[in-house]
Amino acid sequence: MLFLQSCSHYQLGVPLKQVSFHSLYVAPIVNDSFVPQAQALLSVQVIQLVHESNIATTACPENADATLSITLCEHSRSIAASQEDDSFIGSAFTIVLKASINLTDNRTDQVYVQNYPVCASIYEITTPTLQAIEYQDMPILTKKLAQNICNIILNLW
């Protein structure tokens, strides 16, 4: 019986540092990727996901416990599959959106995450209008990126 009581307090692995913030300021997203609609979509999606995790977001950094800043770094597409008759023409593409995030505690100026790379990708079968498909799929790509960002800032600890 004594042995079982001592095991109840055991935690596997290295103890993680607990980060406790109850409000978050999401700074305006910097767009270095030249994707025109991504920063507005990503901002709204990150704020929605943070709200779902019961953390309040504020419009003023002075009222927030922590600040999240996001920089969209790169938007790229690469050929994932080529056409049968011409290997230089793609029939499917992988579209990638990369970002860098910083998370800082406003109360102590402690940096939790600094220049942490985050990316999301989607696989797209091409049609004659690849740009139109990229435009339509941008909310899906930014939603995946927002989920990855929130997983890092909310589940890292």
N, C-alpha and C positions, 0 to 999 in steps of 0.2 A: 504494500500500500504506500509506503514511504517512497519507493522508487517511482511509482506512477505520478505522485504529486510533483516530484522534481522534474519529470519529463514534460509536464504541462506548460512550463515556461520556456522551453527550449525553442529556438528559432533556427531553422536551417540556413546556412550561408552567413555572409557578412551582414551585420546590421546596417540598414540603410538610414541615412539621415532624413529625418522627417521635415518636409517643407510645409509650412502652414500659411497659406494665404487664402483669404476669403473673398477678396475682390481683385479684379485684374483689369488693367488698362491695356487695350490693344491699340498700339500706336499705328498711325497711318502707314500702310504698306508701301515700301519703296519698290518700284518696278524697274529693274535693270534688264529685264528679259524681253522687252519690246512686244509683249502680248497686251493688246489694248484693253481687254475687258477683265483680265485675270485678277487684278488687285481688288476691285470692288466686290467681285464674287467671293474671293477668298476671305476678305474681311468679314462679310456677312456670315459666311459659313463657319468661320472660326468662332465668332461671337455666339452663334446659335449652339455650337457644340459645347462651348464653355458654360453657357446657361444650363444645358442639359446635365452638366456635372455638378450643379448646385453651387457654382462660383459666380458671384455677381460681377458684371462688367460695368465700368464707369467711363464717362466721357472726359474725365479730368484726371490726369496722372497724379495729382496731389491727393486725391481721395482714394486711390487704389493702393492695395498692399504690394502689388507686383506689376511690372510692366513687361509686356511681350512686344518685341519688335521683329518684324518679318521683312526680309528682302528677297524678292523674286530674282533669282540669279540667271536662270537659263531656261529657254524653251527650245526643244529640239525634236526632230523627227528623223527616224532612221528606217531603212527598208528592212522589214521583217520577213517578207516573202516576195519573190520576183515572179513575173509572168513566165509561162511555159515557153513561149516563142521568143522572148527577148529578156535576157537576165539583167539588163540595165534598167528595165522599167519595173517599178514596184507594184505589187498587187495588194500588199498589206504593209502597214507602217506601225511602228511603235512611237508614240508621242509621249515625251517626257517633260515635266515641269519641275524645276529644282528651286529650292529656297534655302535661305540661311536664317536661323532664328536666334534670338537672344532673349533670355528671361532674367530679370533683375528684381530683387526685393527692394522696394522703395523705402522701407523703414530702416534697413541696415546697409543698403547699397551692396549687398552680397549678390554676386553673379551666380545664378544657378546653372544656366546654359549660355554658352557664348559661341557664336559663329557655328552653330550646329547644323550640318547639312541635312536637309530633308528633301525627299523627292517622291513623285507619284508618276505613274505611267498608265497608259491605256493602249490597247491594241486595236487598230482600225483597219478594216478592209476598205480599199480605195474604190472610189467611183470617179467619173470624170471631173468632179468638183471636190477635190480634197480639202480646199480651203473652207468650203461651206460646211463640210463634215467636222473639221477642226473647230469651227465657230460654234456648231451645235453641241459638240462634245466638251467644250470648255467648262461648263458647270460640273460635269462628271469628273473631269480631271482636277479641278480646284477642290471639289468635295473630297476626293481621295487625299489630296495634299492637306486639306484642313483636318481630316481624321488623323493623318500621320503626325501632324504638328500637335494636335491635342493629346494624342497618345504619349508623345514625348514629354510635354509639359505637365500632364496630369498623372501619368502612370509611371514616370521615371523613378519616382521616390517610392 
